[in-house]
Amino acid sequence: MKRPEISAFTLSASLSKLSTLSTLGTLLVSSVFSVSALAGAIFPVDRAAILVGSKFDFKVEFDDIVDPNNVKVTINGVDHVKALGKAATFIENEDQLKASSLVLRDVVIDKPGRYDIVATSGKQSMNVSWEVYSTGTRKAKNVILFIGDGMSVANRTAARMLSKGIKEGKYFGKLSFDDMPHMALIGTSGVDSVITDSANSMHAYTTGHKSSVNALGVYVGRNKDNLMHPKVETITEVLKRKTKMSVGIVSDAEIQDATPAGMFAHTRRRSDKDVITEQLFFAQPDVVLGGGSAYFLPSSTPGSKRKDTNDMIALFQADGYKLTTSKDEMLSAAKDAKNKKLLGLFHPENLDGSLDRLYLKKGTVDRYPNQPDLTDMTRAAIEVLSRNKEGFVLMIEAGLIDKFNHPMDWERSVYDTIMLSNAVQIAKDFAAKNNDTLIIVTPDHTHGLSIVGTVDDSKPGDNMRDKVGVYEQAGYPNYPAADAQGYPPSVDVSKRLAMFYGNTPDYYETFKPKLDGPFVPAAKDEKGNIVANPKYKDVPGAILRVGNLPGVGARAADQGTHTADDGVLTAIGPGSEQFKGFMDNTEVFRAMVNALGLGQTKTVAASKTPITANAKAMKK
């Protein structure tokens, strides 16, 4: 196939336009970051844990314009030039913000230990400490990281109840990740907030560094350009630079969305999805399966969400990727041993959830009837990646758990939790053959969801709130027995779980599943204000719930938000013994690279596979 022409000018123009838009976004949130942006900072931040031999950008931000002759930066008492091998670049007035900086890109520290950094300008002094750590020898050939995006404890409990059944207090079975031998509580807070988002939290899993809300692969400095913030190397980059292992990225959300993008992207704003698509190409993962095709299409194509004429699909194809756009094509391509690179794009945006795809046929199922299940994508990815004798790292995201928890559509969220369990079982079956694969199942953050009892339609009266039973009045729901895939074939039963969210906008609580499509709890009125969605006002028994999230102005919430509650991680396989007690989310990265031996002081020989001509052309 002829290589598509993507000129350097076209790409740079695209990035320039994005930078302009991102600058506007930066200005809009400047009030949020104004204090930290000019307060002075050192990146990586204090108490950063850094994998020996990994790359990162070193930056010192002073709080005003300083004289370079008065600037001194030492590392363990040694001038940074000698300690790091070269001098950082001094920027007198960074981005015209009336403050100076020092920047040194692609720093590598090859010796483990504690590093104390002190930066002074004559009138300001700052200091941080880093831990640079090594790893032992390699324990696992493969790592499969499952992310149940936004999966809370209630998701797991309800999924087990609906999928396995319960009687007299005992379940008839377990989810596939319930019996994993190692478990940990995961703290998810970031540099800037107790509450994280999927970008910041996934960044911690894939880089081992903390960051801020909306950031991917970077620390958040005061740069106006989204792409110029201090970068840290992702696990995909470490693997591609140091080993011959394969990498797979799977999601039922857009492949540019925060969690899959966390495997490779570097930007201050997770919304930079057209540039994230380009970064995906440069990252060269071997398997990419998910939604988000709209960001691969040139702007001239109907439905495209790109701002330029770059045809990313053609570029991937010219680089050897087999393109598939349906479940059947994907499964067929995965079986063909000659396909070493697989690109599956099954929806312009997010895929539909399992409840809609399999039973209700709502959402966009009528337009995209042959979407794969997360289980199908898991099976296909493992089949392709496992052909590499050097091993692989595969990230699989059940992204719609979060997409449905946000609008408080718990039935859809729970059905996708069951789907995640099914996908994990496929991975466990694969791993059982050789006992050389570490499998991790974890949320990236949580939601304020709880099971409080049941809703019983047989109780008298028209007030649905009076039909809620708690304690001994709750009893058990009467969902039908699960089918062969583990799903009850109906959620519209007379006695169902009462599940409610603790952080909400104003909305109408119907106490019933939304059979006509995913729940939209709040909407804009004719004045542009966020209000409870009037669509549900006249549903029999509906009650207006006054929310507890911001309700007016620019901060008004139209759906639920994340919580700071710990996530529950479970793991099995070589290296899984590292997960225990309470752990910070950055320690998940550390456990993975330790299992793979990526921080041995005698490093694995780097891959000799050259970057392709197509990538070179795009990088010019």
Disulfide bonds with the S-S distance in Angstrom:
none
